[in-house]
Amino acid sequence: MSLEDYRCSPPQSYIRVKRFNEAVRLMKTGQFEALTAVAHALDFHDQSHFIRDIKAFSGLTPTNLSHNADDFHHGQAGYFYLA
């Protein structure tokens, strides 16, 4: 997904999508023991912003997403859920 895909959206929307995709990627690697470390690594202002964005893009809490991260697959537009 490029910035061009979001040309009619505010830059913050692009940043939120990119951070969500990176959060899923980091959860899949298992390199972080705590989800707060993922949020910190991605420069979320606080835990509530991290939770809000994860829920907005996945419909899951960060904990549920981390348990189901392997069900999210990377496509051209980023990660998406395959049920």
C-alpha positions, 0 to 999 in steps of 0.5 A: 500500500502506497501513500498514493492509495491514501491521497484523499485521506489525511496522512494520519490514516496512512500512518495508522494503517502502516503501524497496524501492519507492522504490529501484526508483523511483529506479533507474528515474529514473536520477538516481543514478550509483551504487547506493550513492547510492540506498542512502544516499538511502534511509537504509540502514544499510549496503550489506549491508542494501540488498543483502539487502532488494533480493534479498528483494523482487525475487530480484535483486541491486541491479545486476541490478535496476537493469538490469531496473528498467523490467521492474518495474511499479508497482501498488496494492501497489508494484512487481512484476516482469513477466516 
